[in-house]
């Protein structure tokens, strides 16, 4: 029996395909559930989050909230400026006079 006969044997091919399919499935499960992947020598391929990364995420979240608030204020200001630019001059003058009284 030659090496070619072994690799073309249907039983060998089925076992090999099952092994490869199992490896793909377990890797998918690890990725899906956030487990770190390991290399062939046990080294971590996807390191977990460090304290530095967690702090950076907190800072970015805070900055994002501040920028969102600033954006909302600017949208309100632009809306007011658009209203002033598109309204008739007589109406704006009346509103200003009403605010003075």
Secondary structure, 3 states (H helix, E strand, C coil): CCHHHHHCCHHHHHHHHHHHHHHHHHHHHHHHCCCCCECCCCCECCCCCCHHHHHHHHHHHHHHHHHHHHHHHHHHHHHHHHHHHHCCHHHHHHHHHHHHC
